[in-house]
Amino acid sequence: MTERSERLLNALEVEISNVSKLEHVLARTRAVLREHATRLRLGENAEMVMTGLRLNVPSETSLSLLERVDPVLSLGFADTPDDGYPGGA
C-alpha cells in the first residue's frame, strides 16, 4: 500500500469512528426524547419535562425545542458544556 493510500485509509477510519460516536449520541437523544414525550402524555408538567430535557439532551436540541415552544424564553437559555451534556458525559 502506498503512503497516500495509508493516509486515506487512516482518515477513513477516523471518520468511521466519528460517525459511530454520532450515531450513539443520536440514539441516546432519540431515547430521551421518547421518554419525555411519554412523560408529557402521562400528564407531567411541561416545565418539569423541559427541565429534564435541558439536563439530558445536547444543548442544541434543548434550545431548538424551546425556540419552537416559547421563543421568548429561549433568549435566556443557559448553555451546558460544549458536548451538550452536563458534566461532559
Backbone as CSV, one residue per row, in Angstrom:
resi,resn,N_x,N_y,N_z,CA_x,CA_y,CA_z,C_x,C_y,C_z
1,MET,0.854,-1.171,0.000,0.000,0.000,0.000,0.903,1.238,0.000
2,THR,0.524,2.210,-0.783,1.328,3.434,-0.860,1.085,4.299,0.375
3,GLU,1.976,5.247,0.578,1.844,6.154,1.717,0.540,6.947,1.619
4,ARG,0.215,7.368,0.415,-1.018,8.128,0.210,-2.241,7.268,0.531
5,SER,-2.211,6.015,0.124,-3.316,5.098,0.417,-3.461,4.884,1.916
6,GLU,-2.342,4.766,2.609,-2.384,4.583,4.063,-2.976,5.805,4.756
7,ARG,-2.590,6.995,4.302,-3.153,8.222,4.886,-4.657,8.289,4.653
8,LEU,-5.073,7.929,3.443,-6.504,7.931,3.137,-7.235,6.911,3.998
9,LEU,-6.660,5.732,4.134,-7.273,4.697,4.960,-7.397,5.163,6.406
10,ASN,-6.355,5.778,6.936,-6.401,6.296,8.306,-7.487,7.358,8.453
11,ALA,-7.579,8.247,7.473,-8.602,9.295,7.513,-10.000,8.682,7.472
12,LEU,-10.181,7.666,6.648,-11.484,6.998,6.571,-11.834,6.318,7.888
13,GLU,-10.859,5.690,8.513,-11.107,5.022,9.792,-11.484,6.025,10.881
14,VAL,-10.857,7.190,10.864,-11.213,8.241,11.824,-12.647,8.695,11.588
15,GLU,-13.017,8.897,10.338,-14.383,9.331,10.028,-15.405,8.267,10.409
16,ILE,-15.074,7.011,10.182,-15.971,5.920,10.584,-16.181,5.949,12.093
17,SER,-15.120,6.176,12.829,-15.222,6.276,14.286,-16.084,7.467,14.695
18,ASN,-15.896,8.599,14.024,-16.696,9.787,14.330,-18.176,9.546,14.058
19,VAL,-18.476,8.865,12.970,-19.870,8.557,12.637,-20.467,7.629,13.695
20,SER,-19.688,6.675,14.154,-20.172,5.764,15.197,-20.515,6.527,16.473
21,LYS,-19.663,7.471,16.839,-19.934,8.283,18.034,-21.198,9.113,17.847
22,LEU,-21.361,9.686,16.669,-22.545,10.485,16.383,-23.806,9.623,16.423
23,GLU,-23.724,8.420,15.877,-24.864,7.501,15.929,-25.261,7.218,17.373
24,HIS,-24.268,7.048,18.230,-24.543,6.793,19.645,-25.267,7.986,20.277
25,VAL,-24.769,9.176,20.014,-25.393,10.385,20.572,-26.824,10.525,20.059
26,LEU,-27.024,10.292,18.772,-28.368,10.417,18.204,-29.326,9.372,18.773
27,ALA,-28.847,8.154,18.944,-29.697,7.100,19.512,-30.068,7.433,20.956
28,ARG,-29.105,7.929,21.710,-29.372,8.313,23.097,-30.372,9.463,23.144
29,THR,-30.181,10.446,22.283,-31.085,11.593,22.238,-32.494,11.157,21.866
30,ARG,-32.613,10.273,20.884,-33.934,9.774,20.481,-34.630,9.087,21.656
31,ALA,-33.903,8.269,22.393,-34.491,7.567,23.534,-34.960,8.555,24.606
32,VAL,-34.157,9.564,24.876,-34.530,10.568,25.881,-35.751,11.357,25.418
33,LEU,-35.786,11.731,24.149,-36.938,12.471,23.623,-38.213,11.641,23.723
34,ARG,-38.115,10.366,23.399,-39.290,9.490,23.511,-39.759,9.386,24.957
35,GLU,-38.807,9.238,25.866,-39.151,9.147,27.288,-39.881,10.404,27.750
36,HIS,-39.382,11.557,27.351,-40.001,12.810,27.780,-41.347,13.045,27.094
37,ALA,-41.502,12.587,25.876,-42.809,12.672,25.210,-43.830,11.830,25.969
38,THR,-43.405,10.667,26.422,-44.288,9.806,27.211,-44.667,10.484,28.518
39,ARG,-43.699,11.117,29.162,-43.986,11.822,30.412,-45.043,12.905,30.198
40,LEU,-44.934,13.639,29.080,-45.943,14.664,28.776,-47.313,14.033,28.550
41,ARG,-47.337,12.938,27.785,-48.611,12.259,27.509,-49.272,11.756,28.789
42,LEU,-48.452,11.413,29.775,-48.979,10.915,31.044,-49.362,12.046,31.999
43,GLY,-49.205,13.285,31.533,-49.691,14.420,32.305,-48.665,15.169,33.126
44,GLU,-47.393,14.862,32.960,-46.385,15.594,33.726,-46.332,17.047,33.262
45,ASN,-46.030,17.919,34.185,-45.933,19.352,33.929,-44.887,19.625,32.846
46,ALA,-45.248,20.474,31.890,-44.356,20.784,30.767,-43.038,21.406,31.225
47,GLU,-43.083,22.225,32.266,-41.851,22.839,32.777,-40.892,21.780,33.317
48,MET,-41.443,20.788,34.003,-40.606,19.709,34.540,-39.992,18.890,33.404
49,VAL,-40.783,18.635,32.382,-40.278,17.878,31.237,-39.176,18.666,30.535
50,MET,-39.387,19.956,30.342,-38.372,20.779,29.678,-37.094,20.829,30.500
51,THR,-37.224,20.902,31.809,-36.039,20.892,32.668,-35.281,19.579,32.495
52,GLY,-36.009,18.485,32.455,-35.377,17.188,32.228,-34.673,17.123,30.885
53,LEU,-35.290,17.698,29.874,-34.659,17.716,28.552,-33.376,18.533,28.565
54,ARG,-33.409,19.669,29.229,-32.206,20.512,29.299,-31.038,19.755,29.914
55,LEU,-31.342,18.886,30.860,-30.288,18.150,31.553,-29.835,16.895,30.815
56,ASN,-30.650,16.407,29.884,-30.378,15.091,29.314,-30.165,15.021,27.813
57,VAL,-30.322,16.116,27.112,-30.072,16.092,25.668,-29.076,17.197,25.322
58,PRO,-28.422,17.088,24.170,-27.485,18.147,23.774,-28.162,19.515,23.792
59,SER,-27.402,20.523,24.152,-27.978,21.865,24.297,-28.629,22.353,23.009
60,GLU,-28.087,21.960,21.852,-28.688,22.393,20.587,-30.110,21.861,20.458
61,THR,-30.333,20.638,20.914,-31.667,20.039,20.846,-32.610,20.739,21.808
62,SER,-32.158,20.978,23.029,-32.992,21.672,24.013,-33.363,23.062,23.531
63,LEU,-32.388,23.780,23.012,-32.643,25.136,22.541,-33.610,25.125,21.363
64,SER,-33.436,24.184,20.462,-34.330,24.071,19.315,-35.767,23.821,19.773
65,LEU,-35.930,22.917,20.737,-37.265,22.636,21.266,-37.851,23.863,21.949
66,LEU,-37.042,24.510,22.751,-37.513,25.684,23.478,-37.918,26.797,22.521
67,GLU,-37.153,26.995,21.462,-37.488,28.033,20.485,-38.823,27.747,19.808
68,ARG,-39.127,26.468,19.593,-40.406,26.117,18.969,-41.571,26.329,19.921
69,VAL,-41.327,26.098,21.217,-42.395,26.199,22.205,-42.585,27.640,22.661
70,ASP,-41.487,28.313,22.980,-41.577,29.675,23.505,-40.315,30.455,23.141
71,PRO,-40.320,31.118,21.992,-39.125,31.836,21.532,-38.606,32.877,22.522
72,VAL,-39.480,33.476,23.300,-39.042,34.491,24.257,-38.181,33.856,25.342
73,LEU,-38.579,32.697,25.838,-37.807,32.026,26.884,-36.445,31.567,26.391
74,SER,-36.325,31.266,25.115,-35.065,30.742,24.596,-33.938,31.768,24.678
75,LEU,-34.280,33.048,24.789,-33.244,34.073,24.881,-32.432,33.937,26.157
76,GLY,-33.025,33.419,27.218,-32.323,33.266,28.488,-31.819,31.864,28.726
77,PHE,-31.792,31.053,27.692,-31.385,29.660,27.822,-29.939,29.558,28.294
78,ALA,-29.706,28.773,29.336,-28.353,28.598,29.879,-27.643,27.486,29.136
79,ASP,-26.444,27.766,28.669,-25.653,26.770,27.950,-25.074,25.733,28.889
80,THR,-24.831,24.549,28.319,-24.125,23.485,29.016,-22.765,23.352,28.351
81,PRO,-21.902,22.450,28.808,-20.587,22.300,28.181,-20.691,22.044,26.680
82,ASP,-19.594,22.224,25.974,-19.568,22.131,24.515,-20.144,20.848,23.955
83,ASP,-20.021,19.739,24.681,-20.525,18.480,24.145,-22.031,18.351,24.323
84,GLY,-22.641,19.309,25.009,-24.084,19.298,25.150,-24.592,18.527,26.342
85,TYR,-23.714,17.864,27.070,-24.138,17.084,28.218,-23.536,17.668,29.477
86,PRO,-24.358,17.872,30.493,-23.815,18.387,31.747,-22.705,17.474,32.253
87,GLY,-21.634,18.051,32.666,-20.522,17.271,33.184,-19.683,16.615,32.108
88,GLY,-19.982,16.872,30.849,-19.188,16.326,29.758,-19.396,14.850,29.518
89,ALA,-20.581,14.319,29.836,-20.848,12.883,29.681,-20.787,12.442,28.255
